[in-house]
Amino acid sequence: MEFMMNKLLARGLLYLLGLMLYGCSSADNEMAGGNLQAVNHTLHGINWMSVNGYRAHAGGGSSCCIIMPIKWRPGLKANVEWEVDPEPYAPSPPLGTDEFRAFMVKHKANYQRHSATVDIPEWPGTESCGLSVHFLVCNQVKVTTSCWGYGSPNNPIKEPRQMKEPAVCPK
């Protein structure tokens, strides 16, 4: 009987040790939700964006949500996909008419889809403030986890808004 109790106690301790080790190893893998924000620095329209599979409307403001690790670690990437309307302010026929519908068919044929993979910068402390995706000319993107909003001197993204496309984009 005593042998059986010792065996059960040993199994219980091994199980408890396994749980403790799992807890230690998964602490760095804890995830949390955060806001996903688009900041358009171009003259084009950004119809939508997707970051690591989390899709959001890119018309401005924040969308909920993106799931990110609570603790930053090297190698975190943002796989960004987005759709551009090169002429967001093109004059159109009145909404709801057959002419408008025909116009939109032609207009949407000019939409362009792009993608880029960029590093997610380190955030201080134990939590990020979500992810802001900055759309730049030449179909480039930058991301930040800064808690400071765009336009703040503390925000790391300094490019102005409404930038014109250069005649030739760098490769």
Buried (B, 14 or more C-beta within 10 A) or exposed (E): EEEEEEEEEEEEEEEEEEEEEEEEEEEEEEEBEBBBBBBBBBBBBBBBBBBBEBBBEBEEEBBEBBEBBBBBEEEBEBEBBBBBBBEBEEEEEEEEEEEBEEBEEEBEEEEEEBEBEBEBBEBEEEBBBBBBBBBBBEBBBBBBBBBBEBEEEEBEBEBEEEBEEEEEEEE
